[in-house]
Amino acid sequence: QVQLVESGGGLVQPGGSLRLSCAASGSIFMFYDMGWYRQAPGKQRELVAVMTSSGNTNYVDSVKGRFAISRDNVKNMVYLQMDSLKPADTAVYYCNAKRRVVDDWGQGTQVTVSS
């Protein structure tokens, strides 16, 4: 299992930027596929970005060109750089770790985009 702790959320104006961080502990981080999900009020949780253990990435269409996922396998960290933020990006953002039968989640961090 992996323990995940997110940080970096907050209130930002439209067009602004935030960098989310996720600290992982408890297992061999480098073997996990790491992802960021979000859940807005009244909506289902959706995948935002994922980086596999081999470094491949995938993004939901609505964030392509604005968000970037990265990871540091030495520090056991995964990041989500969010630029050109829009009100529609407002949600609780969750870090996720997957490997075989393991599917672990952090507690989430709130991102609010508003003027």
Secondary structure, DSSP 8 states (H G I E B T S, - for coil): --EEEEE--EEE-TT--EEEEEEEESS-GGGSEEEEEEE-TTS--EEEEEE-TTS-EEE-GGGTTTEEEEEETTTTEEEEEE-S--GGG-EEEEEEEEETTEEEE---EEEEE--
